[in-house]
Amino acid sequence: MDTQKAAAYAAENYSSFLEDLKVLARIPSVSFPGFDPKEVVRSAEAVAALCRARGLENVEILTLPGAHPYVYADWLHAPGKPTLLLYAHHDVQPAGREELWKSPPFEPTERDGRLWGRGCADDKAGAVAHTSAIASWLKTHGSLPVNVKLIIEGEEECGSDNLEPFLEKYAAKVMADAIVLTDTGNFDHDTPSITVALRGLAALDVTVRSMDHPLHSGMWGGATADPVVALAKMIASCTDAKGRMLIAGVYKGVQKPGKAAEASLKVLKYPEKLFRAQSGVFKGTKLMVAPKDLLRSNWYWPSFSVNAIQASSKKDCANIINDAAWAHMGIRLVPGMDAKRTLEALKKHLKKNAPWGVAVEFSGESASPAWTTDTDAPAFAAARRALEKGYGRKSVDMGCGGSIPFVGPFAKALKGAPALLIGVEDPLSNPHSENESLHLGMFQKAIASAVHLYAEIAQLPKVK
């Protein structure tokens, strides 16, 4: 098949594909509890309609009890050719503080070469990249060079809690020779990237108590153990002055990046100035790692963070000794670390460093492992060729500092089939914050790369 015809169609019809994205992004499909689940259903229906309009077959909305809807579609008329499972998700994060948005969060707006709006990057653009590439082949050739199955999830943002039961129930539908998961990012909008490692997370809530009710700080202060100070001491004990964790055994098993990842680390430039500009870290705030290790620390080293802490509140502040203090904290895991063992090590450390006999309680525990993949499979070489054709420059392998819980279950369900994590975000996308956006030039290149990917995969006699 002539790939250039399909690529040319994608370029000529880009504005139509962009409109597909805008239609989806106008639906506030927030999957979190407390938001209208009917909007997630409406989003699934819109995705299903898009799949039909772009030529996919056997389009279904798949459900499980208590789960937000998934969308399935396929095109399976390439006998003897590999089958790709294409993944994205149509649910989104809450808008957050709407007063901070420069344009309405659910009215996608073009500005400064980007499309602004919740879900424009994470991850409705991923779904539209799939349907656009498929349409480009079907409109120019009437067929695809490979077989494709499309799964668009409806509850990724709220934790994919029903993913494993879904994969068990619909095992036959998801079986494929390789999976393309379009829910990650690129190193920058010009540099195509394959994510080859994800950090996991061991997290918990800790509550510290020293009495059964708050006390007047003047009448009782001095003799009474303050649980807020106790919690502060416990948190401070977790790291040294350079930010390195002091939890016994926490670095056990940490793996070094693979050869391809190491090669990318040597090529990629990420100066301290750029890090500070993208993160917003103040000029006077010291970095916890050497500037040369910024990427390595974010992708391939574990880290400790405290996400929330509370005793009283700014609004209710009074001259009291609080009866209790609470915090949510966690350790980002890297390949080689055991998630459950790390969680237990954190709990043991906190209890050991709790001063003055205060009571320590744990709740809300979670432990999800890190993920990495062997990039020697032929599918990775095919993906690199496709990305270079789509972007006009060589791709890099990169890690991701965050966690994507669905990757592990999908890889397991496909019995070790290669998992290609190729996304449409860049460092300025702000996917979970206000003013989320998609770089429009990069989106067009991502569609072109997907067009080329199908042709490259088709040349592989066997992907697994």
C-alpha positions in Angstrom: 0.0 0.0 0.0 1.1 3.6 -0.7 1.6 5.1 2.7 2.2 8.5 1.3 -1.4 8.7 0.0 -2.7 8.1 3.5 -0.3 10.5 5.0 -1.3 13.2 2.5 -5.0 12.6 3.3 -4.2 13.1 7.0 -2.5 16.4 6.3 -5.3 17.6 4.0 -8.0 16.7 6.4 -6.3 17.8 9.6 -8.9 20.6 10.2 -11.7 18.0 10.1 -9.8 15.7 12.6 -9.3 18.7 14.9 -13.0 19.3 14.8 -13.5 15.7 15.9 -11.4 16.5 19.0 -13.3 19.7 19.7 -16.6 17.8 19.7 -15.3 15.3 22.3 -13.6 18.0 24.4 -16.9 19.9 24.8 -18.3 17.0 26.9 -17.4 17.3 30.6 -16.7 13.6 31.0 -15.3 13.8 34.6 -15.2 10.2 36.0 -14.6 11.3 39.6 -17.3 10.6 42.3 -19.6 13.5 42.7 -19.7 14.4 39.1 -22.5 13.6 36.7 -21.9 10.1 35.4 -24.3 10.7 32.5 -21.7 13.0 31.0 -19.3 10.1 30.8 -22.0 8.0 29.1 -22.6 10.9 26.7 -18.9 11.0 26.0 -18.8 7.3 25.3 -21.7 7.7 22.9 -19.8 10.5 21.1 -16.7 8.4 20.8 -18.7 5.5 19.4 -20.3 7.8 16.9 -16.9 9.1 15.8 -15.6 5.5 15.4 -18.5 4.7 13.1 -18.1 7.9 11.1 -14.4 7.2 10.6 -15.0 3.7 9.2 -14.5 1.4 12.2 -16.7 -1.6 12.6 -18.4 -3.6 15.4 -18.6 -0.5 17.5 -19.9 -1.2 21.0 -20.2 0.5 24.3 -19.0 -2.0 26.9 -20.0 -1.8 30.5 -19.4 -3.6 33.8 -21.6 -3.1 37.0 -20.5 0.1 38.7 -18.1 1.1 36.0 -18.0 4.0 33.5 -18.4 2.8 29.9 -15.7 1.7 27.6 -15.9 2.0 23.8 -14.8 -0.9 21.5 -14.4 -0.9 17.7 -12.3 -2.8 15.2 -11.4 -3.4 11.6 -10.2 -6.9 11.0 -9.8 -7.5 7.3 -6.1 -7.9 6.9 -5.5 -11.7 6.9 -2.1 -12.8 7.9 -1.1 -9.4 9.2 -0.5 -8.4 12.8 -3.3 -7.1 15.0 -2.8 -3.8 16.9 -4.8 -2.9 20.0 -5.1 0.8 20.2 -5.8 2.4 23.6 -6.9 5.8 24.8 -9.4 7.1 27.4 -12.3 9.5 27.0 -12.8 10.5 30.7 -11.1 13.6 32.1 -10.0 15.2 35.3 -12.2 17.8 37.0 -11.7 21.3 35.7 -10.2 22.5 39.0 -10.2 26.2 39.8 -12.2 27.6 36.9 -11.3 31.2 37.7 -7.7 30.3 36.7 -8.6 29.1 33.2 -7.9 31.7 30.5 -10.8 30.2 28.5 -13.7 28.0 29.5 -12.4 24.5 30.4 -15.0 22.7 28.3 -15.0 25.1 25.3 -11.9 24.1 23.4 -10.1 27.2 22.2 -7.3 27.7 19.7 -4.7 30.2 21.0 -0.9 30.6 20.5 -0.6 27.4 18.4 -2.3 25.3 21.0 -5.8 23.9 21.7 -6.9 24.8 25.3 -9.4 22.8 27.2 -9.8 19.9 29.6 -9.2 16.6 27.9 -7.7 18.2 24.8 -4.4 16.6 25.5 -5.3 14.0 28.2 -6.6 11.9 26.5 -9.2 12.7 23.9 -6.4 13.7 21.5 -5.1 10.2 21.8 -8.4 8.7 20.8 -8.8 11.1 17.9 -5.2 10.4 16.7 -6.2 6.7 16.4 -9.5 7.4 14.5 -7.8 10.0 12.2 -5.0 7.6 11.1 -7.5 4.8 10.5 -9.8 7.1 8.5 -6.8 8.3 6.4 -6.1 4.7 5.3 -9.7 3.7 4.7 -10.5 6.8 2.7 -7.4 6.4 0.4 -7.2 2.6 0.1 -10.5 1.2 1.4 -8.5 -0.9 3.8 -5.8 -0.9 6.5 -2.4 -2.6 6.2 -3.0 -4.2 9.6 -5.9 -5.3 11.8 -6.9 -2.9 14.5 -8.9 -3.1 17.7 -9.7 0.1 19.5 -10.4 0.4 23.3 -11.3 3.8 24.7 -11.6 3.6 28.5 -14.0 5.7 30.5 -12.5 5.6 34.0 -8.7 5.9 33.7 -8.6 9.3 35.5 -10.3 7.9 38.6 -8.0 4.9 38.9 -9.1 2.2 36.4 -10.6 0.3 39.3 -12.6 -2.0 37.0 -9.9 -2.5 34.4 -8.8 -6.0 35.4 -12.4 -7.4 35.6 -13.0 -5.7 32.2 -10.0 -7.4 30.7 -11.1 -10.8 32.1 -14.6 -10.4 30.8 -13.6 -9.2 27.3 -10.3 -11.1 27.0 -11.1 -12.2 23.4 -11.8 -8.6 22.3 -8.4 -7.3 23.5 -6.1 -10.0 22.3 -3.5 -8.6 19.8 0.1 -8.9 18.7 1.0 -5.5 20.1 -0.6 -2.6 22.0 -0.3 1.1 21.3 -1.2 3.2 24.4 -1.6 6.8 23.5 -1.7 8.4 27.0 1.8 9.6 27.5 3.9 12.5 26.3 6.9 13.6 24.3 10.1 15.1 25.6 9.1 18.3 23.8 6.7 19.1 21.0 9.4 18.6 18.4 10.9 15.3 19.7 8.9 12.1 19.2 9.2 9.8 22.2 8.5 6.3 23.3 7.9 5.9 27.0 9.7 2.8 28.2 9.5 3.1 32.0 6.8 4.3 34.4 7.2 5.0 38.1 4.8 3.2 40.5 3.5 4.5 43.8 3.2 3.3 47.4 1.0 5.7 49.3 -0.9 6.1 52.5 -2.7 8.4 54.9 -1.1 8.7 58.4 -2.9 10.2 61.4 -1.1 11.1 64.6 -3.0 11.6 67.8 -1.9 12.6 71.4 -5.2 13.4 73.1 -8.9 13.0 72.8 -9.7 16.7 72.1 -8.0 20.0 71.3 -6.5 21.9 74.1 -5.8 25.6 74.8 -2.2 26.2 73.9 -1.6 28.6 76.7 -3.1 26.6 79.5 -1.8 23.2 78.3 1.2 24.1 76.1 4.7 22.9 77.1 3.7 19.7 78.9 1.5 18.3 76.1 2.9 16.4 73.1 1.8 18.3 70.0 0.7 15.8 67.3 1.4 18.4 64.5 5.0 18.7 65.7 5.2 15.0 66.0 4.0 14.5 62.5 6.5 17.1 61.2 9.3 15.3 62.9 8.2 12.0 61.4 8.0 13.5 57.9 11.4 15.2 58.3 13.0 11.8 59.3 12.1 10.4 55.9 14.8 12.3 53.9 18.2 13.8 54.5 19.3 17.3 53.8 19.7 16.5 50.1 16.3 14.9 49.7 17.6 11.3 49.7 15.3 8.9 51.5 16.4 7.5 54.8 13.9 4.6 55.0 15.6 1.3 55.6 15.9 -0.9 52.5 13.9 1.5 50.3 16.5 1.5 47.5 16.7 -2.3 47.4 16.3 -3.7 43.9 16.4 -0.4 42.0 17.3 -1.2 38.4 19.4 0.9 36.1 17.8 2.1 32.8 18.3 -0.1 29.7 20.8 0.6 27.0 18.4 2.5 24.7 17.2 4.6 27.7 20.8 5.4 28.7 21.6 6.4 25.1 18.6 8.8 25.2 19.7 10.3 28.5 23.0 11.1 26.9 21.4 12.8 23.9 18.6 14.7 25.6 19.4 18.2 26.9 17.4 19.5 29.9 19.2 22.5 31.4 18.3 23.7 34.9 16.9 27.0 33.5 14.4 25.0 31.4 13.5 22.8 34.4 12.8 25.9 36.5 10.8 27.6 33.7 8.6 24.5 33.1 8.1 23.6 36.8 7.8 27.1 38.2 10.4 26.3 40.9 11.8 29.6 42.3 15.3 30.7 41.4 16.3 30.7 45.0 15.0 27.2 45.8 17.8 24.6 45.8 17.4 21.6 43.5 17.6 18.2 45.3 19.8 16.7 42.5 22.6 17.9 40.4 21.4 19.6 37.2 22.9 16.8 35.1 20.6 14.3 36.8 17.3 16.1 36.4 15.9 13.7 33.8 17.4 10.6 35.5 16.0 11.5 38.9 12.5 12.1 37.5 12.3 9.0 35.4 14.6 6.3 37.0 15.1 7.2 40.7 12.5 6.8 43.5 11.3 9.8 45.4 9.3 10.7 48.5 6.6 13.4 48.7 3.9 14.7 51.0 0.8 15.5 49.0 -1.4 16.9 51.7 -1.2 17.8 55.4 -3.8 19.0 57.8 -4.4 19.7 61.5 -6.8 22.6 61.8 -7.3 24.9 58.8 -6.4 28.5 57.9 -10.1 29.4 58.3 -10.4 27.7 61.7 -7.0 28.6 63.1 -7.1 29.2 66.9 -4.7 29.1 69.8 -5.0 25.4 70.4 -2.9 22.3 70.5 -4.6 20.1 67.9 -5.7 16.7 69.0 -4.6 15.1 65.7 -2.6 15.7 62.6 -3.1 14.0 59.2 -1.0 13.7 56.0 -1.1 11.8 52.8 2.3 10.8 51.5 3.9 8.4 49.1 7.0 7.0 47.4 7.3 7.0 43.7 8.7 3.6 42.7 11.0 2.6 39.9 11.5 -0.7 38.2 13.0 -3.3 40.5 11.3 -2.0 43.6 8.6 -4.1 45.3 5.5 -1.9 45.9 4.1 -3.7 48.9 7.5 -4.1 50.6 8.1 -0.4 50.1 4.8 0.5 51.6 5.6 -1.6 54.7 9.0 -0.1 55.0 7.5 3.4 55.0 5.0 2.4 57.7 7.7 0.9 59.8 9.9 4.0 59.5 7.1 6.3 60.4 6.2 4.3 63.5 9.9 4.0 64.5 10.3 7.8 64.3 7.1 8.8 66.0 8.2 10.8 69.1 6.7 11.0 72.6 4.5 7.9 72.4 1.9 9.5 70.1 -0.6 7.2 68.5 -0.1 6.5 64.8 -2.8 5.2 62.5 -2.6 4.3 58.8 -5.4 4.2 56.2 -6.0 4.7 52.5 -3.0 2.4 51.6 -2.2 1.7 48.0 0.7 0.1 46.2 1.0 -0.1 42.4 4.3 -1.3 40.9 6.5 0.5 38.4 6.6 -0.7 34.9 9.3 -1.1 32.2 9.6 -3.0 29.0 12.1 -4.7 26.7 12.6 -2.5 23.7 14.4 -5.1 21.6 11.1 -6.4 20.1 10.8 -5.6 16.4 7.7 -3.5 17.1 9.8 -0.9 18.8 12.1 -0.5 15.7 8.9 -0.2 13.6 7.6 2.5 15.9 10.9 4.4 15.8 10.8 4.4 12.0 7.2 5.6 12.0 7.9 8.4 14.4 10.9 9.6 12.5 8.7 9.8 9.3 5.9 11.6 11.1 8.0 14.1 13.0 11.0 14.4 10.6 13.5 13.6 13.4 14.6 10.5 15.3 12.7 9.5 18.3 14.0 9.0 21.8 13.2 6.5 24.6 12.2 8.2 27.8 10.8 7.5 31.2 7.8 9.0 32.9 7.9 10.2 36.5 4.2 9.5 37.0 2.2 6.3 37.1 -0.2 4.9 34.6 -2.1 2.0 36.3 -3.6 0.5 33.2 -0.3 -0.3 31.5 0.6 -3.3 33.6 -2.8 -5.0 33.4 -3.0 -4.5 29.7 0.5 -5.9 29.2 -0.4 -8.9 31.4 -3.7 -9.5 29.5 -1.8 -9.5 26.2 0.6 -12.1 27.5 3.7 -10.1 27.0 2.9 -8.5 23.7 5.0 -5.4 23.1 3.4 -2.2 24.6 4.2 1.0 22.7 3.5 4.0 24.8 3.3 6.9 22.3 1.5 10.0 23.4 0.4 13.5 22.4 1.3 15.6 25.4 4.3 17.8 25.9 5.8 19.5 29.0 3.5 22.4 28.6 0.3 20.5 28.3 -0.7 20.8 32.1 -2.8 17.6 31.8 -4.1 17.6 35.4 -4.0 21.3 36.1 -5.8 24.4 34.9 -5.2 25.5 31.3 -4.6 22.1 29.9 -3.6 22.3 26.2 -2.4 20.4 23.2 0.3 21.6 20.8 -1.4 21.6 17.4 1.7 21.1 15.3 2.6 18.1 17.4 -0.9 16.7 17.2 -0.7 16.8 13.4 2.7 15.0 13.5 1.2 12.4 15.9 -1.5 11.5 13.4 1.0 11.3 10.6 3.2 9.0 12.8 0.2 6.7 13.4 -0.4 6.5 9.7 3.1 5.3 9.2 3.1 3.0 12.2 0.4 0.8 10.7 2.5 0.4 7.5 5.6 -0.3 9.5 3.9 -2.9 11.7 2.4 -4.6 8.7 5.9 -5.4 7.4 6.6 -7.5 10.5 5.7 -11.2 10.0 5.2 -11.7 13.7 5.2 -9.0 16.3 5.4 -11.1 19.5 
